[in-house]
Structure formats: structure tokens, C-alpha cells
Amino acid sequence: MTVHPALLPPGWPRPRGYANGISASGRTIYTAGVVGWDSEERFVALDLAGQFRQVLINTLAILAEGGAGPEHIVRMTWYVTSRDEYLASLPAIGAAYRELVGKNFPAMAVVEVAGLVEAEAKLEIETIAVVPEGSA
């Protein structure tokens, strides 16, 4: 669950799997673009769903270093190299997300790109988290 309220204008349908906007104040943590390699910079999965799982593991490790958890995530920007593979992988992506992040649905954007700097990367995700004042 998130500790930040989602913003839903009156009459708008509730988005599925993300929020239109989030209201947050506190200490902000930003990640770089995180790819799906391990701590030795080796890709353990070649498919998008496997890399997504590793991206989440890496992102949560970075956030933990700053005293944040998945409940503090307010925004994610995903860069994918294939819209088609992204759409085909949604069931596995959703399962990994629910397992690792839970029921926090931040503001998100998914952008298809021609390529990423790391040639084996299928996606890269930037994350912003906000830890409320008085929290760790």
C-alpha cells in the first residue's frame, strides 16, 4: 500500500495498475535509469518479464539504501524497446510487480524507445520515491 494519496478527478474512472497523479511531501529519492542486470552487471534474463523482475529488485535495493520502501514510490518512467513484447509480457510483469511492490500504484509512464545504451536491456526504469517527514 502507498503512504501517499492518489489524485483522481471527479467523474474519472480509476486507472488500473497506476495512478493519474500522486500527492506527496517529504524527503525525495531518485533512481537513475535501472536495467535488469545483477550486481555484477550481467543480464540474468534475456526476456522483458525476467529483466523487469530484476529491475524491481535493483530499484528496491537502491530505495532501501535511502530508507525508502515500495510504499514510498510516487512515480516510475519505463522505457521499453518493444511495445509488443511489453504488452505480451503484462501477465508476468503484473505478477512480479504485485509480489515485489504490492498494492502501491504510482503515477507511471511507459515509453517505447528505439534502443537503450545497454544493448541487452529490454527496458530501463527511473523511479521517484518520497519518504514522509519523520520516517526513516
trRosetta pair geometry for C-beta under 8 A, 3 or more apart (Angstrom, degrees):
i j d omega theta_ij theta_ji phi_ij phi_ji
1 71 6.0 18 84 -122 52 111
1 102 6.6 -65 -19 130 43 127
1 103 5.2 3 -77 77 57 105
1 104 6.2 92 166 -69 10 77
2 5 7.9 166 108 -70 120 18
2 6 7.3 98 62 -45 152 88
2 22 7.5 -112 -178 -133 152 123
2 71 5.5 162 -120 -163 33 69
2 72 7.9 136 -145 -78 71 16
2 73 7.6 -94 -111 62 98 68
2 74 8.0 101 -149 -93 125 63
2 103 7.7 -107 -15 109 73 71
2 104 4.2 115 -65 -129 81 89
2 105 7.2 -89 -32 34 127 51
2 106 7.2 141 -99 -73 134 71
3 71 5.2 71 -18 148 92 109
3 72 6.5 -8 32 -89 115 60
3 132 6.0 -105 132 -19 134 123
4 22 5.0 51 124 -178 128 109
4 23 6.2 -173 -178 75 95 52
4 24 4.2 -26 -125 -84 139 98
4 72 7.7 83 -18 -143 113 43
4 74 5.7 -3 57 -99 164 102
4 130 6.5 72 -68 66 141 117
5 22 7.2 152 86 -154 42 62
5 23 5.2 -6 67 48 92 106
6 19 3.9 -133 -134 -133 111 132
6 20 7.3 95 177 38 97 71
6 21 7.1 124 -169 78 60 50
6 22 5.9 -42 -108 -98 52 67
6 105 7.2 7 -85 81 138 94
7 19 6.9 96 37 165 63 112
7 20 5.9 -96 86 82 82 95
7 21 3.6 -25 51 78 124 104
7 22 6.6 -140 -2 -69 93 16
7 23 5.9 103 -57 -32 105 93
8 12 5.7 -149 -175 71 77 113
8 14 6.2 -18 -126 -102 146 72
8 19 7.6 -96 -62 -154 87 86
8 20 6.3 121 -99 27 57 122
9 12 4.7 76 67 -11 84 126
9 20 7.4 -64 1 91 87 161
12 20 6.9 2 136 -36 154 157
15 18 5.2 -47 124 72 133 75
15 19 6.4 164 53 -114 123 21
15 20 6.0 148 -14 -48 130 77
15 105 7.7 -174 93 149 99 134
17 94 7.1 -78 -114 -111 127 101
17 97 7.8 55 -152 106 100 160
17 105 6.0 -175 173 -134 23 121
17 108 7.8 -52 126 35 85 145
18 105 5.2 -155 -110 175 19 98
18 106 6.8 -33 -147 82 74 43
18 107 6.6 69 176 -138 100 25
18 108 4.2 -103 -125 28 133 110
19 22 5.5 87 92 -61 145 85
19 105 5.3 129 -34 113 84 88
19 106 6.0 -71 27 -175 108 20
19 107 5.2 -66 78 -68 87 59
19 108 7.8 102 37 -1 59 79
20 107 6.9 -13 128 -110 18 93
21 107 5.5 21 -114 -82 32 128
22 74 4.4 -156 92 -156 150 91
22 75 6.9 -143 31 -55 128 77
22 106 5.8 -35 -40 -146 146 72
22 107 5.2 -126 -5 -18 98 101
24 74 4.9 -84 -9 -96 154 149
24 130 3.9 121 154 65 135 156
24 132 7.8 -116 -160 -78 83 76
25 130 7.0 136 85 173 3 138
25 132 7.2 56 83 -124 64 70
25 133 7.2 -23 120 -14 90 102
26 130 4.8 119 59 169 103 90
26 131 5.1 -138 140 88 132 43
26 132 4.2 -118 -80 -113 144 25
26 133 5.1 -149 -118 -34 80 60
26 135 7.1 14 -156 28 142 114
27 66 8.0 -164 129 166 116 106
27 67 7.8 21 89 75 140 120
27 130 7.0 149 72 -158 40 58
27 131 4.6 -19 61 59 98 98
27 133 7.2 119 -22 -85 84 57
27 135 7.9 -135 29 63 111 96
28 128 6.6 -19 -165 -168 100 96
28 129 7.3 150 -156 82 51 48
28 130 5.4 -23 -99 -101 67 77
29 62 7.9 160 160 133 122 90
29 63 6.0 119 111 -127 148 71
29 66 4.2 128 -113 116 139 161
29 68 5.1 -134 24 -9 150 147
29 72 7.5 51 33 124 118 131
29 128 7.2 153 81 -158 54 48
29 129 4.5 -11 59 61 104 97
29 130 7.5 -170 19 -78 74 30
29 131 6.9 52 -13 -14 111 102
30 126 7.5 -6 -172 -177 85 97
30 127 7.6 164 -155 88 43 53
30 128 5.5 -12 -104 -106 71 76
31 34 5.5 -20 151 -35 133 115
31 59 5.8 -63 -62 -132 172 83
31 62 5.1 88 -109 109 112 152
31 63 7.3 -56 -58 -58 116 79
31 125 7.8 27 90 110 132 75
31 126 6.0 -177 81 -152 84 53
31 127 4.5 31 25 48 121 88
31 128 7.8 -135 17 -67 74 38
32 126 7.0 -78 157 -113 22 86
33 79 7.0 -14 -141 23 124 128
33 116 8.0 -165 150 -150 140 116
33 124 4.1 21 177 166 110 121
33 125 7.0 137 -152 61 61 21
33 126 5.3 -44 -88 -65 61 87
34 55 5.3 127 113 -152 102 82
34 58 5.0 176 -175 104 126 123
34 59 5.2 178 56 -71 166 84
34 62 7.0 -133 -86 -6 138 146
34 124 6.6 153 65 -160 34 67
34 125 5.5 -33 56 64 90 77
34 126 7.4 144 5 -86 79 37
34 127 7.2 -13 9 1 125 106
35 43 7.9 -58 142 -93 110 96
35 51 7.2 -41 178 -173 70 113
35 55 6.6 -72 -176 -95 16 96
35 58 7.8 8 69 51 37 165
35 116 7.0 141 -99 147 124 150
35 118 5.2 16 -110 42 175 149
35 121 4.3 -69 -143 -113 127 129
35 123 7.4 159 -130 90 66 50
35 124 5.2 -33 -80 -101 78 83
36 43 6.2 57 100 -133 87 86
36 44 7.6 -110 150 40 90 79
36 45 6.3 -57 147 56 133 100
36 50 7.0 111 171 114 146 66
36 51 2.9 180 32 -161 167 76
36 52 6.6 -37 -85 -34 132 21
36 53 7.5 68 -136 57 117 57
36 54 3.9 98 -158 71 80 116
36 55 4.8 -56 -78 -45 79 83
36 58 7.5 -159 -114 0 37 132
36 121 6.6 143 30 -130 85 79
36 122 7.1 -10 22 39 134 88
36 123 6.9 59 -22 60 114 83
37 40 7.8 -111 157 75 105 50
37 41 5.0 32 136 -150 147 38
37 42 5.7 144 -161 64 101 22
37 43 5.0 -66 -98 -75 82 55
37 44 7.3 127 -144 -7 44 76
37 54 6.8 126 4 143 8 141
37 58 7.8 55 64 -69 53 147
37 118 7.3 -115 -29 -174 127 159
37 120 7.9 84 -74 85 106 121
37 121 7.8 -69 -33 -84 96 93
38 41 7.3 -91 68 -19 59 13
38 42 5.3 -14 37 58 103 80
38 43 7.8 171 -4 -99 78 13
38 44 5.4 72 -41 -35 111 115
38 54 6.8 -81 -72 -152 61 128
43 46 6.6 84 134 -84 126 57
43 51 6.8 -22 -151 -100 103 103
43 54 8.0 161 -145 65 60 166
43 120 4.7 -125 -18 128 156 138
43 121 7.4 -154 -92 -77 128 55
44 50 7.1 -129 98 159 79 115
44 54 6.1 148 44 -82 109 145
45 49 7.6 -95 157 83 148 60
45 50 2.4 -145 -172 126 158 129
45 51 5.2 -144 82 -51 107 60
45 53 7.3 70 4 46 156 106
45 54 6.4 -176 21 -14 112 126
46 50 7.1 30 38 62 35 135
46 51 7.7 0 -166 -45 7 107
46 120 7.1 -82 -123 -168 75 101
46 122 7.9 101 171 -35 43 124
47 50 4.8 86 63 13 86 106
47 51 6.9 -160 91 -5 42 90
47 85 7.8 -156 -164 -171 75 121
47 89 7.3 163 159 -102 102 129
47 122 7.2 -13 166 -17 26 165
48 51 5.8 -61 -145 42 30 109
48 52 6.1 37 155 -28 66 105
48 80 6.9 36 -139 -144 132 109
48 82 7.1 -119 -61 56 140 104
48 85 4.8 133 -13 140 143 115
48 86 6.3 -118 164 -83 160 53
48 89 4.8 -126 86 -31 114 167
48 93 7.7 -29 126 -69 99 111
48 122 4.2 -127 -95 132 74 145
48 123 6.0 77 -147 -18 91 114
49 52 5.5 -49 -147 30 30 116
49 53 6.8 34 153 -20 61 99
49 89 4.3 -160 -60 -158 95 117
49 92 3.6 12 -145 107 142 135
49 93 5.8 -117 -118 -57 80 69
49 96 7.0 158 -174 -13 81 136
50 53 5.8 -48 -154 29 33 112
50 54 6.8 27 151 -11 63 105
51 54 5.6 -57 -151 41 37 110
51 55 6.2 46 148 -26 69 102
51 121 6.8 140 -164 -147 148 59
51 122 5.0 145 41 41 154 106
51 123 6.0 147 110 37 122 92
52 55 5.4 -49 -147 31 33 116
52 56 6.6 33 154 -18 64 101
52 89 7.2 146 -4 143 142 136
52 92 7.7 127 55 116 131 94
52 93 5.2 -30 121 -116 168 87
52 96 6.0 131 109 76 103 152
52 123 6.2 25 -81 53 79 144
53 56 5.9 -56 -156 34 31 110
53 57 6.6 31 148 -18 65 105
53 96 4.3 -116 -93 -139 85 144
53 100 7.3 149 -147 -26 69 144
54 57 5.4 -49 -146 36 38 114
54 58 6.2 38 154 -18 68 105
55 58 5.8 -57 -148 40 29 110
55 59 6.1 30 154 -21 65 109
55 123 6.5 -59 -47 96 156 106
55 124 7.6 -178 -119 -131 132 30
55 125 5.2 93 170 21 135 120
56 59 5.6 -53 -140 37 31 112
56 60 6.2 28 161 -17 65 106
56 96 6.2 167 17 148 150 108
56 97 6.9 -163 -91 -100 150 54
56 100 4.6 98 142 103 136 156
56 101 6.5 -101 -151 -42 125 99
57 60 6.1 -58 -148 38 25 107
57 61 6.5 28 152 -20 61 107
57 100 6.9 -98 -69 -134 61 146
58 61 5.7 -57 -153 34 31 113
58 62 6.6 30 152 -18 65 104
59 62 5.8 -55 -152 35 33 110
59 63 6.3 30 153 -16 67 107
59 125 6.6 -40 -69 92 138 119
59 127 5.2 82 -154 0 125 151
60 63 5.6 -51 -143 39 34 112
60 64 6.2 42 155 -26 65 104
60 69 7.4 21 -149 -151 92 54
60 70 6.1 -23 -109 -63 107 92
60 100 6.5 -128 -35 173 146 108
60 101 7.8 -149 -75 -85 118 71
61 64 5.7 -50 -147 32 29 114
61 65 6.9 37 151 -24 60 100
62 65 5.8 -51 -161 25 34 115
62 66 7.2 14 149 -2 63 106
62 127 7.9 136 78 59 127 123
63 66 5.9 -69 -159 46 38 103
63 68 4.1 -84 -179 83 95 102
63 69 6.5 139 126 -95 124 15
63 70 7.4 120 84 -68 159 44
63 72 6.9 166 -170 66 128 117
63 73 7.4 -59 -102 -69 155 89
63 127 7.2 -59 -63 110 115 137
63 129 5.3 74 -129 -6 117 160
64 67 7.5 54 -169 -71 34 15
64 68 7.0 -107 -73 64 28 55
64 69 7.0 48 -88 -90 74 61
66 129 7.4 142 86 71 132 126
66 131 7.4 -160 132 -23 96 135
67 131 5.9 28 105 -99 99 166
67 135 7.3 150 146 125 113 90
67 136 4.3 -150 -166 122 114 91
68 72 4.2 -104 -159 62 103 150
68 73 7.8 115 156 -56 123 61
68 129 4.3 104 173 129 157 147
68 131 5.1 -123 -91 -64 91 108
69 72 5.8 108 56 3 55 101
70 73 5.8 -28 -164 -5 50 116
70 100 6.9 161 -84 137 148 67
70 101 4.2 -175 -163 -140 137 63
70 102 5.9 129 103 23 138 100
70 104 5.5 173 142 31 88 139
71 102 7.3 -15 -71 62 79 133
71 104 5.3 -171 -115 -71 44 140
72 129 4.1 60 117 -174 101 106
72 130 5.9 -156 -176 63 90 41
72 131 5.2 -12 -134 -80 146 63
73 76 6.5 12 178 -48 122 101
73 101 7.0 -41 24 -147 146 119
73 104 5.8 113 53 129 100 135
73 106 4.7 -99 126 -39 90 142
73 127 5.9 -52 -132 -168 107 113
73 128 7.4 110 -154 80 61 46
73 129 5.0 -49 -89 -96 47 88
74 106 5.1 150 -176 -138 16 118
74 107 6.6 11 157 23 65 95
74 128 5.5 -53 63 102 91 94
74 129 6.4 137 5 -124 81 31
74 130 5.1 21 -20 6 135 106
75 106 5.4 -140 -69 157 23 125
75 107 4.8 -18 -105 70 79 97
75 108 7.2 165 -157 -81 52 44
75 127 7.1 158 90 -156 59 46
75 128 4.2 15 54 45 102 111
76 106 5.7 108 -4 78 90 125
76 107 7.7 169 26 89 60 52
76 108 4.8 -7 65 -112 91 89
76 109 7.8 -167 98 33 57 57
76 125 5.7 -9 -169 -171 103 111
76 126 7.1 158 -155 82 51 51
76 127 5.1 -10 -104 -104 80 76
76 128 7.7 -151 -67 24 42 68
77 108 7.4 169 -85 -157 35 56
77 109 5.1 -3 -122 60 76 99
77 111 7.0 6 -179 3 92 113
77 125 6.9 160 79 -153 47 59
77 126 4.7 -1 53 54 99 101
78 108 6.8 18 -5 -173 105 104
78 109 6.9 -165 31 95 72 51
78 110 4.4 -14 70 -112 115 72
78 111 6.9 166 88 24 59 66
78 123 6.0 -17 -170 -167 93 119
78 124 7.7 149 -157 79 49 43
78 125 5.0 -17 -102 -102 68 90
79 111 5.3 -24 -108 72 65 97
79 112 8.0 116 -162 -127 57 13
79 113 4.9 10 -173 -7 103 131
79 116 6.6 127 114 -89 122 108
79 123 6.3 154 82 -156 55 63
79 124 4.6 -9 57 58 109 90
79 125 7.3 -166 21 -76 70 42
80 83 6.6 119 96 -79 123 44
80 85 7.3 -161 174 74 119 97
80 86 4.6 35 171 -66 168 129
80 110 6.2 7 0 -173 117 98
80 111 7.3 160 24 80 71 43
80 112 5.7 -41 76 -105 85 60
80 113 7.1 147 68 20 32 80
80 122 6.8 2 -150 151 74 73
80 123 4.7 -17 -101 -100 68 98
81 85 7.6 6 78 44 76 132
81 112 7.3 76 -156 -158 12 72
81 113 6.2 -50 -96 71 56 77
81 114 7.5 7 -139 143 79 15
81 115 6.2 40 -122 -108 114 40
81 116 6.4 -92 -65 -12 112 97
81 121 7.4 133 -27 110 127 69
81 122 5.4 -109 30 -152 112 50
81 123 7.0 -128 -1 -68 79 53
82 85 3.8 58 93 16 124 108
82 86 6.3 175 95 -14 64 82
82 112 7.2 30 -136 -137 7 107
82 122 7.0 -44 21 -160 99 95
83 86 5.5 -56 -150 36 32 117
83 87 6.3 28 155 -17 67 106
83 112 4.5 -42 -53 -80 96 138
84 87 5.9 -54 -146 37 29 107
84 88 6.2 25 156 -14 64 110
85 88 5.7 -57 -142 42 32 111
85 89 5.9 25 158 -16 66 115
85 122 6.8 -88 111 -168 146 125
86 89 6.0 -69 -146 42 24 106
86 90 7.3 54 152 -59 59 79
86 93 7.7 23 -161 -41 65 156
86 110 6.7 140 -178 178 155 138
86 112 7.6 -128 2 -88 142 93
86 123 7.6 104 -93 -79 103 126
87 90 6.0 -16 -161 -27 36 113
89 92 5.3 -62 -170 51 75 107
89 93 5.2 80 129 -30 92 105
90 93 5.3 -56 -134 41 32 114
90 94 5.9 35 164 -23 67 106
91 94 5.9 -55 -147 35 26 111
91 95 6.5 26 155 -19 62 106
92 95 5.7 -51 -146 35 33 112
92 96 6.4 30 156 -15 65 105
93 96 6.0 -59 -150 39 29 107
93 97 6.1 30 153 -21 65 110
94 97 5.6 -55 -144 36 30 114
94 98 6.3 28 159 -17 66 106
95 98 6.0 -55 -146 37 28 108
95 99 6.3 26 155 -18 62 111
96 99 5.7 -59 -146 39 30 112
96 100 6.0 1 167 3 68 116
97 100 6.6 -73 -139 49 21 91
97 101 5.2 -30 -173 32 66 118
98 101 7.2 -54 -94 58 14 78
98 102 6.7 50 -162 -119 47 20
98 103 7.6 30 -134 -68 77 59
101 104 5.6 -105 161 52 98 98
105 108 7.9 -78 -178 -12 70 117
113 116 6.6 88 92 -64 134 72
115 119 7.5 -12 -171 -120 115 58
116 119 7.6 -173 76 -85 76 20
116 121 4.4 -64 80 81 144 121
116 123 7.7 141 -46 -141 150 8
116 124 5.3 146 -129 -23 139 125
117 121 7.7 26 61 28 56 136
118 121 4.0 77 83 -17 105 117
118 124 7.8 132 34 -75 108 116
121 124 5.9 36 161 -57 141 92
131 135 4.8 -134 174 80 95 125
131 136 7.0 -89 -168 71 140 60
132 135 5.0 88 65 -12 75 121
